[in-house]
């Protein structure tokens, strides 16, 4: 019994280190979205990974909005039209595209209801995420910070 306990105590730091390294290699988790124009934190987006390996992101908190504390996506089309931004999936279908990079997805900007081709890249040991949305060759980028 004592030997098992000692083994567990010795293994715990290794497991914790492996979990930290895994988090540093993946954008899965909660992110503060930073407005590229004002530098202010706008929302919290939670990125998850599906069984097929693709990533998606959902707004779990709206912290600052020009449309009040509970904004809806008035300019969205389809199923998102008039829906609350909180709880809305705004990032989907990102696939691995090299070391610390995912691409080929779509991002929705709830402020204007438009969708863009998206890609993300992890930096600073998994603490920052560069997220960009593009139409043709014109791109807009934001840096998100891990919560």
N, C-alpha and C positions, 0 to 999 in steps of 0.2 A: 504494500500500500504506500509506504514511504517513498519507494523507488518510483512508483507511478506519479506521485505528487511532484517529486523533484524533476522528473522528465517533463511534466506539464509546465512547471515553472521555467524550465530552460527553453522550452519550445515556444512559449508565449511571445517573447520578444521577436522571434523569427517570423511568427505568423503576423504580428503587427507590422513588421517591416515589409513583408510581402504585400499586405493589404495597402500600405501607403504607396508602395511602388506601383501597384495596380491602379490606384486612384490617379497617380501622376501620369499614367499612360492612357487614360480614358477621360472623355468629357462627361461621363455619366455622373450626375450629381446636380446640386443646386447652384445657380449662377446669378449674380447681380448683373443686370443689363445696364450698361453705362451709355447714356445718350451721347452720340458722337458730336453733336453740336454744342450742348451745354455742359457736358461732363458730369451730369447728375445721374444718380441711380434712379432708374425708372420702374423696374420691376424685378421679380425673382422668377427665373425660368428653371424648371426641373427637366434635365435631359435624362432620358431612359434609353435602354437598348432592348430591341425586340429579339425574339428567338432567332430570327434570320440575320442578326448582326447589324441591322440598320438602326440609326438613332432618330429619336424624335424629342421635341421639347414642348412643354406645356407651361403657360403662365400660371404660377401658383399664388403670386401676390402682385398687386399693382400698388406701387409706392408713390408714384408721382404721375399725374396725368392732366393734360389740358382740358379733359372732359369730365373732371370731377373724380370723386373717390371710387365710383363704380362704373367705369366707362364701358360702353358697348361699341361694337364694331359696325357703326352706321354705314361706312363706305364699303364694307365687305359684300361679296356676292355669294349666292348659293346658301348652303346650310349655316354659314357664319353670320349672315346678314342680321343685324340687330341683336346678336348674342353678346353676353358679357365677355369682356376680354379675360377676366379671371377665370381660369379653367379651360381656356381655349388653347388648342394645339397650334403653335405658330411655326414649328420647325419639324419637318418630316422627311423620311427617306434618305438620310445621309448614309453613305457607304464608305468603308475604309478606302483611303487613297494614298497610302504611303505611311511613313512614320509620323505619328501624331497628327495626321490629316484625315479629314472626311469630306467627301464632295458628292455632287450629283443629287443633292436634295433640293427642297423647296423651303423658302421662308416667307411667312406672311407678315406684313407690317400692318398691325391693327390701326395705326394712326391714319393710313390712307386706303386700307383695304386691298392693296396690291400684293401680288406674289412675285418672288424673284428666285432665280437659281441660287442655291446656297452652297457654301463650303465653310468649314471650320478648321482651325489649327491650334493645337495646344502649345503653350509657351511657359517658361519659368517653372519647370517642374510640375506642370499641371495646375498652376494657380491662376493662369490667365488663358483666355480663349479668344482668339481672333475670329469673329464671325462676319462673313460678308455675303451680301446679296447682290446679284448682277442681272442686268438686262443687256444683252449683246455684250459689248466690251465696257460698258459703264457700270462701275461697282460702287457700293457704299459699304463701309466697314465699321464695325464696333468692336471694342474690346470688352469682354465680359470678365468678371472677377469671381473666382470660386467663393461661395458663401462659407 
